[in-house]
């Protein structure tokens, strides 16, 4: 999207003040701060204790790579 198209689209929104300025400047950090967003976030997966797979049991070996698919066709 061209800069002028973006500005026109943002100006059609029902926002004012600091929110509008942050959107026009494409400043995601300022917008998050104005809206009370979190400054940082953590994502983690808690898995049960399992022993790691051996190299021989790697699931990646079961999936053919792209080159072998082309050769099979």
Buried (B, 14 or more C-beta within 10 A) or exposed (E): EEEEEEEEEBEEEEBEEBBBBBBEEEBEEBBEEBEEEEEEEEEEEEEEEEEEEEEEEEEEEEEEEEEEEEEEE
